[in-house]
């Protein structure tokens, strides 16, 4: 998969089959659009092209952006789209200038001049351009002039996507990992940088990797104790050759580990550590049978199952006894 960041220097796509969207979560609802995109490309000897945006358009056009929570970071989204066999993803910098171009300019200067689409697959409720005046009807009106085919994503699929995205976020926030994974079609995961903590876990016999989540918009599960898998990763999507990043094999999001990345069993605590201090929310992962120093490295966590809520214990001894049981419970699950 090729990832393009510089929209002024895009390649000549072969019979481009184009769709546009944020694709947050790349969940089961989105898969229906992607399947349609791939089928259309196969029928027309074309290449699949997904146009997505960074940052999220709501951050630019909305006056109330507090509390935005994304299922995927842009890097995670790209990994998932690559696994689904997409040929090209164009990451469009979403700016005020981009949002405020007229609908006609959007079609001619952006869609036509840069992508030369053979087919555009879009939802009936898709809006674009200044004041969101562009819509499916305008694209339909311009189809003959610009020689592209226009195919509509059915209303029920779009509604399912919206409902699924909302339900996934709610499920993650409320620790309902089973529901989230069913709607996603893969294990919910997130990544963080391993930073120094107070080393209390080491003293208790359970050293932990303390994680700093770099992207504060990335949703994380609700407070509690979880059984998890963990991978130490280094590769990220970046800019190569000026405007595109070449494909790479991202780590799998199903239980078998990848050939180049070990998957470890472990357990995770998210919360305020009420037995110790209760002042700051932290994310800590205890990796079983692991004693390497991994500070400043990226740890990817696959959340398998919620075990219990966090609670305050009368003593550190009582806390350790519970952690012992948490490990037993985690191993049963993992």
N, C-alpha and C positions, 0 to 999 in steps of 0.2 A: 504494500500500500504506500502511495506517495502522499505526503502531507505538505500542503502549500500555505505559506504565511504571507507571501508578497503578492497581492492581487494585481499588481501592476506588471508582473512578469510570469504570468501563467503559461503553461505549455499549450499546445494545440491538442485538445482532447479529441479522441476518436469517437464520433457519433455520440456526443455526451448525453447521457441519461441523468438528469439532474433532479435532486430534491433539496429542499431547504428547511432547516429547523435547528433547534437547540439540542435535541436528542439527549436531554439530561436523563441519565440512567441507562440508556440504550436497552430498555427493558422489553418484555414480551410484546407489548403493544407496538413499540417501534419496529420490532422484527417483521411485522406484517408489511410495513412500508418498505423496509429493506429488501424483503423477499420480492415485492413487486418491482422494485428498482432493478434488482439483479435479473429477474425474468425478462424485463423489457430490454435490458442490455444484451442478454443472450439472444433475443429474437432479432436484434438490429445490429449485431456485430459492434456493439458500443461499449463504452466504459462507464462504470458507475461513478458519479460525482456527487458527494454530499457537501453542501455549503452549510457551515455552521458559524457561530459567532463567539468572539471573546473580546471583552468580558460579556457576561450575560446581558442581553438588551435591556432588561428591566433596570439594571444599574445605571443606564444612560437615560432612558426615557421616563422612568418613574420617579415621582417626587418622594415616594416612601420606599426606600430600599433597605431599611433596617430589617434585620431578621431573615434576609435571603439565605436559603439553605439549598445547596446543590447536592444531588445524589453522586455526581461524578465531578472531579476536577477535569480540566481540559486534557491532561495527560491520560487519565483513566478512560475518558471517552474515546480517545484515539486508540488505545489498546483494544478496547472492546469492538470498535468498528473494524479494526484490522482483522480480528478473529472471525468476523462475519464475512470477510472476503470482499470488502469494498476496494475499488481501484484507487480512488482519489478522495481526499478530504481537503477542502479549502477552508482555512480558518480566517474569517474576515474580521479585521479589527473594527469593532462596533463603536463608532464615535458619534458625536453630535452632528458632524458634517454628513456622515453616512445616513444617519436617521432622518436628516432634514432635506435630502435630495427629493425632488419631485418623483411621483410614481412613474411618470413617463421616462425620466432620466434613469431611474432604477432599472427599468426594463431595457432601455437601449444601451446605456453606458456601462451598466453592470452586467446584467444577465446576457445580453446579446453579444456585446463587444468583447467580453472577457471569457465567456463560456461557449458561445456558438452552439446552444443546446439543440440536439435533435429532438429530445422529448423533455418536458418539464412535468414532474409529478408533484402535485401540490394539493393542499386541503382547501375545501370550499370556503373556509373562514380565514385563510391566509391573508394578512394585510401587510403593506409595505409602503415606504415613501413617507414624505412629510405628512403629518397628521393621520398617518395610516390610511390614506385615501386610495392607495392601490389595492386591488383585490383580484379574486379569481376571474371575475367578469371582465376586468381590464386586460388580464393576460389572455383571456379567450378572444377578446376583440382584436388583439395585436398578433395572434398566432399566425394568421395568413400572411400578414405583412412581413413578419420576420421568419417565416418558414419553419416553425417548430410545432410539434404535436403537444397538446396539453391533456394530461390525464388527471382525473380528480381522485383524491383519497376520500373514501366514503365517510360520511358523518359519524357512523357508529364506531369506526376505527379511531377517529380523532377524539371522540368522547371517551373511548376506552383508554386511550393514552393519557388524557388529562386525569381521569379518575385513578388510573394506576399510579401515576406519578405522585398524586396527593396521598394515596393509600400507602405507597412505599415510604414516603417521608414520615408519615404518622407511625407506621409500623416500626421503623428504625428508632425514632425518638422514644417510643414506648417499649422498646426491647423485644418486640415481636419479630424476631429474626426469621422465623419460619414463613410468615406471611410475606415479608419483604423478599426473601429468596425465591418464593414461588412466583411472585409478580415480576421479579427481575430476570429470572431464568438462569441465574448464577449466584454464587455466594457473595453477599455484600462484603466489600473490602474497603479499607482505607490505608493510607501510608502516613508515617511520621518519622521525623528525625530523632535518633536516640540521643538524649541529652543527659547530663549529670543530674542525679537526684540527691536525696539525703543518705542514701546507702542503707536505709533501715531494712529493706527486704533482704539484703545480704546478711545482716546480723540475725535475721529471723530464720535463715536457711532457705530463703526463697528470693534470690536476687532478681531484680526486675529491670527491664528496659523501659525507661521513662520516655514517653513520646511527646514531641512537640509537633502539632499539626500546623504545617506552614500556611495552608489556605484556610482561613477562618470561615469561609463560606461552605466548606465541605461539611456535610452532615455527619454526626457521630452518634452512636447508640446512646440510649439513656443510661443513667447511673446503674451500676450493678456489677456482678461478676459473671464472666463468660468463658466458655470453652472456645478456643481459637486455634487456628493454624497460623504460622508466621513464616515469612520468607525475607531474607536479606537481599535487597535489590540495589542496583546501581544505575541501570539504564533508564533514560528519560527521553521523550520526544524532544528534539531540538531542531534548530535551523541548520540545514546543510546546503552547500552549493548556492548560497544566497537566498533561495526562496522555497526550498523543499527539504523535507527530511525523508530519507529512504526508509523502507520498511525494516522492521525488526521483529523477532519472535518475542512477543510479550509473554509474561508468565501466565500459566493457565489459571482459570477461575473455577475449575472443577477439582475434586479431591486429588487426583494423581499429580505429583510434582513434575515440574518441567525437567528436562535433562540437564540444564545448567543452573538450576536453582533449587536448593534443598528446602523442603517444607517441613517445618518443625511443629510438634504438638506443644500446646501451652495453654495458659489461662490468663485472662485479662481482668483487671479491675479498673473501672471508671467511676470517679466520684471524688468525694472530699476527705476520705480516710478519717472518719469520725473518731476512731479509736486513738489516732495519733494527734491530729491537729484540727481537721475539719475546716480549714480556712480556704484552701485553693483546690479547684477541680483538676485532677491529674488523671492521665491514662498510663497505666503500667502493665507490662506484659512479662509474665514469667515463662520463659522457654524451658521446657523440660529437657534434662540431660544435655545442658549447654553451658559452657563456662568461658566463652570467648569474649574479648572486649570489642564492642561494636559501636562505641561512641561516634557520633557524627555520621553514621551510616543510616540508610533508609530502611525501615522495617515495614513490610507490607503485612497487614493483619486481615485474615479472613475470618469473619465472625461466624462461628458455627452454631452456638446455642447459648441462650441466657440461662444462668444457673440459679442466681438468687439476688436479692437486693443487698445493698451495702448496709451494714448496721454497726453500732458501737458496741464493743465488747468491754467487759470489766477489767480485763488484763491482757497483756501481750501474749501470755500463755494461752488464754482462751482464743485469741485471734489465730495463733499458730495452729491450734487444734482444728479450727474451722478451715484454715487454708489447707491443712492436710486432707480434710474431707473434700474440699473443692478440687484438689488434684485427682483424687480417686474418681469423683464424679466426672471430671473432664475426660479422663482416660477412657471411661466407659463410653462416652459419646464419640470420642475421636478414634 
